[in-house]
């Protein structure tokens, strides 16, 4: 319960549990980690060709699949040709274009091809995972084992200056943890010294454990290094799961059960969502629809400048709220004087008369002077409540005017002054519209005499 994992319950079985019969410090056999075979490192040393009783067996796991093997893998041409022949012999195909691939095999989590394949939903794994598929001829996800997925190029946050050693692990489990420590970006040391920062142990009983307690070195189980690698940063040692060691139990029996989180990897290493026009993996899941599969191929150049899929749409600008006529006239007048719509002549007749300009200047100054009063009136007009002013004052004044008009005699209606604004008279221009005529001529005297052209230009100005 404290570890969150199921361990062997033999030391706890009644009626005579081993945890009561034996001392916790007594020797305990180290379990074999057979389930870690093929997943102890990212670069396997040799390829075990699958065989059966009748001889060489074909790996049909890549049937109808297109595989691309990246050139960042540290393999020679002979090994690459063997892998290609095994894939093609089992019904698959090999390509050098990540756009056409269903499976992409590489070493590191960097590069345009890795980003493209990951965003497009293609299956991405490393060489160790590829060897495991060929050997077992059984599909397994590269996220299931930590070292079946491409390694980070840079040290994980919190691992750069760490020096880590191991204790109470053996066989494939020890090799797996050594490679996992180095993949995280820390330094693995076979022997423990005072400058070590962490001790990863399967039990809290060994000479290294005693030295760690004396030197003040952090002592944790393998869950800390596994979950730190899976979550792409060093986890806090305050979690009791990382410092718990069950009695009479070697935690090597539960090693290798931590898996990677695809969503976390996408958020850290290839944010931006899926890429349009990519080829989906037909064997695993349908990532893109048929329309996207038949679209044009995505150009590989400039992958960092690709169009994001969740780009917000551009909203249309809203129309401004109409203001009062006086304010709009003031703003339009203060900007500039309207320009004549048509050209009258090339002389001084286009100039605005001084009298008209002065009148406009006076009007503009009067409007600017009344601007504070207009703003105050609009503010008081929209005020609510019993305070005098605003709509209440305006309504009362209008009611008084309506009562005065209704109480006036009929005969006096003729003497009342019409307060309606009179329409402004349009000022008609006395200048008749100009007639524009265009005359095309041809003067051929300068064609063969450039000197004559320059002389006549100087004479006639």
Long-range contacts (C-beta under 8 A, 24 or more apart in sequence): 2-240, 2-241, 2-244, 2-246, 3-223, 3-241, 3-244, 3-246, 3-251, 3-254, 4-241, 5-223, 5-254, 5-257, 6-254, 7-246, 7-249, 7-251, 7-253, 7-254, 8-249, 8-253, 11-247, 11-248, 11-249, 18-248, 19-247, 19-248, 22-248, 24-205, 24-247, 24-248, 25-205, 28-203, 28-248, 28-249, 28-250, 29-250, 30-168, 30-169, 30-170, 30-171, 30-202, 30-250, 30-252, 31-250, 31-252, 31-253, 32-171, 32-172, 33-171, 33-172, 33-173, 33-176, 33-252, 33-253, 33-255, 33-256, 34-172, 35-256, 36-172, 36-173, 36-176, 36-255, 36-256, 37-172, 38-128, 38-131, 38-132, 38-135, 38-136, 39-128, 39-132, 39-145, 39-146, 39-147, 39-148, 39-176, 39-256, 40-147, 40-172, 40-175, 40-176, 40-179, 41-128, 41-147, 41-175, 41-176, 41-179, 42-107, 42-126, 42-127, 42-128, 42-147, 42-148, 42-150, 42-151, 42-179, 42-183, 43-73, 43-74, 43-107, 43-126, 43-127, 43-128, 44-127, 44-128, 44-131, 47-79, 47-82, 47-83, 47-131, 47-134, 47-135, 48-131, 48-135, 49-86, 49-134, 49-135, 50-134, 50-135, 50-136, 50-137, 57-137, 58-86, 58-89, 58-90, 59-86, 59-87, 59-89, 59-90, 59-133, 59-134, 59-137, 60-90, 60-91, 60-137, 61-90, 61-133, 61-134, 61-137, 61-138, 61-139, 62-87, 62-90, 62-91, 62-92, 62-103, 62-133, 63-90, 63-91, 63-92, 64-91, 64-92, 64-282, 64-283, 65-92, 65-93, 65-102, 65-103, 65-281, 65-283, 66-92, 66-93, 66-94, 66-95, 66-100, 66-101, 66-102, 66-103, 67-92, 67-93, 67-94, 67-95, 67-101, 67-102, 67-103, 67-104, 67-105, 68-94, 68-95, 68-96, 68-97, 68-98, 68-100, 68-101, 68-103, 68-104, 68-105, 68-113, 68-117, 69-94, 69-105, 69-130, 70-104, 70-105, 70-106, 70-107, 70-111, 70-113, 70-114, 72-106, 72-107, 72-108, 72-111, 73-105, 73-106, 73-107, 73-126, 73-127, 74-107, 75-127, 83-130, 83-134, 86-134, 98-122, 98-300, 99-278, 99-279, 99-297, 99-298, 99-300, 100-279, 101-279, 102-279, 102-280, 102-281, 102-282, 102-283, 103-281, 105-129, 105-130, 106-150, 107-150, 107-151, 108-150, 108-151, 108-152, 108-153, 109-150, 109-151, 109-152, 109-153, 109-265, 109-269, 110-153, 112-300, 112-303, 112-304, 114-150, 114-269, 114-270, 115-269, 115-270, 115-303, 116-275, 116-278, 116-298, 116-300, 116-303, 118-265, 118-266, 118-269, 118-270, 119-270, 119-272, 119-273, 119-274, 119-275, 119-278, 120-274, 120-275, 120-278, 120-279, 120-280, 120-287, 120-288, 121-274, 121-278, 121-280, 121-281, 121-285, 121-287, 121-288, 122-278, 122-279, 122-281, 123-281, 123-284, 124-149, 124-150, 125-149, 125-150, 126-150, 126-151, 143-259, 143-260, 143-261, 143-262, 144-259, 145-256, 145-259, 146-180, 146-226, 146-229, 146-230, 146-256, 146-258, 146-259, 146-260, 147-176, 147-179, 147-180, 147-183, 149-260, 149-265, 151-183, 152-183, 152-184, 152-185, 152-232, 152-269, 154-185, 155-184, 155-185, 155-186, 156-184, 156-185, 156-228, 156-229, 156-232, 156-233, 156-234, 157-232, 157-233, 157-234, 158-228, 158-233, 158-234, 159-184, 159-185, 159-186, 159-228, 159-234, 160-185, 160-186, 161-197, 162-186, 162-187, 162-197, 162-198, 162-234, 163-187, 163-189, 163-195, 163-196, 163-197, 163-198, 164-188, 164-189, 164-196, 164-197, 164-198, 164-199, 164-200, 164-225, 165-189, 165-190, 165-191, 165-192, 165-196, 165-198, 165-199, 165-200, 165-208, 166-199, 166-200, 166-201, 167-192, 167-199, 167-200, 167-201, 167-202, 167-203, 167-206, 167-208, 167-209, 168-201, 168-202, 168-203, 168-205, 168-206, 168-250, 168-252, 169-200, 169-201, 169-202, 169-222, 169-252, 169-255, 170-252, 173-202, 173-222, 173-252, 173-255, 173-256, 176-255, 176-256, 177-222, 177-225, 177-255, 180-225, 180-226, 180-229, 181-225, 183-229, 184-225, 184-228, 184-229, 192-217, 198-224, 200-224, 200-225, 201-245, 202-245, 202-250, 202-251, 202-252, 203-245, 203-249, 203-250, 203-251, 204-245, 219-243, 221-245, 221-251, 222-251, 222-252, 222-255, 223-251, 223-258, 226-255, 226-256, 226-258, 227-258, 229-258, 230-258, 230-259, 230-260, 230-261, 230-264, 231-261, 231-264, 232-264, 232-265, 232-268, 272-306, 272-308, 272-309, 273-308, 273-309, 273-310, 274-309, 275-306, 275-309, 276-309, 324-374, 324-378, 326-367, 326-370, 326-374, 327-371, 327-374, 329-367, 330-364, 330-367, 330-368, 330-371, 333-360, 333-363, 333-364, 333-367, 334-364, 334-368, 342-433, 343-434, 344-431, 344-434, 345-434, 349-431
